[in-house]
Amino acid sequence: MAAKSGKIWLKRLKISLVLISVFCFLLSEFIANDKPILCSKNGNISSPCFADFKKLFSTESHINSDVNWEKESDWAIWPPIQYSPYKIDILNQQLKPPFSRFNGEQMHLLGTDELGRDILSRIIYGGRISLFVGIGASLLALFIGIFLGGLAGLYGDGQLRVNLLGIVLILVWIVFMFVFLWNFHLDPSPWYLFFCFISTIGLLIFIRLLNKHLSAKIPLPVDSIIMRLVDITKSIPVLLVLMSIAVLFRSSLIVLILIIGLFSWPIFALLFRNQLLSLKELNFSQSARILGFSNFRLLTKELLPLAFPILLVNFSLAIPVAILFEGNISFL
């Protein structure tokens, strides 16, 4: 009984440490910064840390401020670590060891790098970037995998019948996506992503309306097409592509998430397709078809909830892989 209780407390301790780490990563500006969290200057209360936090998704570069907040503030509430990852401590350069201190200032708990920057603050800020890349790329790969794997597993070869105009529109949309990705690195604005999402949803609705009102349809071997896409995507060396993107495109976190996500979807598509091939042959699936369930309702209400636990496990495994790719690019 005591051993079981000890394992439970150990598990809770691990979960608590993970949650605390994620909290620190997300609020990095309030944990490690050379600016106060809250201060008063000439009777005006401000939050310099919150001003830095609002620059999180902006392209503005971080520049060390020359303002001496200790002297110019009437009072101030400081972060636990009073070093930003960009602040150079001239007196503690050349890889100082942990707990190094000079001239009575706050110590560097994990030491400094060769330029005198605090290691702990850089780990906290770098952890947030890794979280954004890992979760963002994995979510993108999960959505693409569910969409393509659902088409392949639910329709197979020949069950999906589309008109020729719909196929032409899909090909035009693919060309548009390539042009969009090329222009996106010039101006990485979230509005581009919003427009891409809206255009994709509009295209799918338009094709569905065409299928209802036009009778000339041809069978589309969607399963074979998607499986060939899986083979092609898995045969491409992702690290080499990321290195090429890092050279050709401007440095952007969103572009990195898009590239990693676009090359990580095959595992989710294969898993979801294989689950659908077995689930759609069960009695409840056949009964739903007899009752008149549409393919979309059958997929979202019946099949996806049963297959989602396996996808969720692989989603958690895809996050460290995406972080590993991001670390390779930052190292190179």
VENKA-V856672 format. One line per field, one symbol per residue. psi: psi as a letter, one per 40 degrees, with the letter a starting at -180 (. if undefined). burial: # if it has 9 or more other ideal C-beta (glycine too) atoms within 8 Angstrom, else .. Layout:
psi: ???
burial: ???
This chain:
psi: ddddddddddddddddddddddddddfddedhieiidhihhfehhigddddddeedeiehihhhiehgdddeidiihiidhfhieehhgdefifgiiifiihfeihihdeaiaeeeihdddddddddddddddddddddddddddddddddddddahedhhiidddddddddddddddddddddedggidddddddddddddddddddddddehdhiihhgdddddddddddddehhdddddddddddiihhdddddddddeeedddddddddddddddeeiddddddddeehiddddddddddddedddddddddddddddddddddddd.
burial: ....................##.##.###############....########.#........#....#...#..#..#.#.###.###..##..#...#.......#..##...###########################.###.#########...#.##..##.##..#..##..##.###..#...#...#..##..#..##..##..#..#.##.##.###.##..#....#..###.##..#..#.########################.##....##.##...#...###..###..#..##..##..##.###.#####...
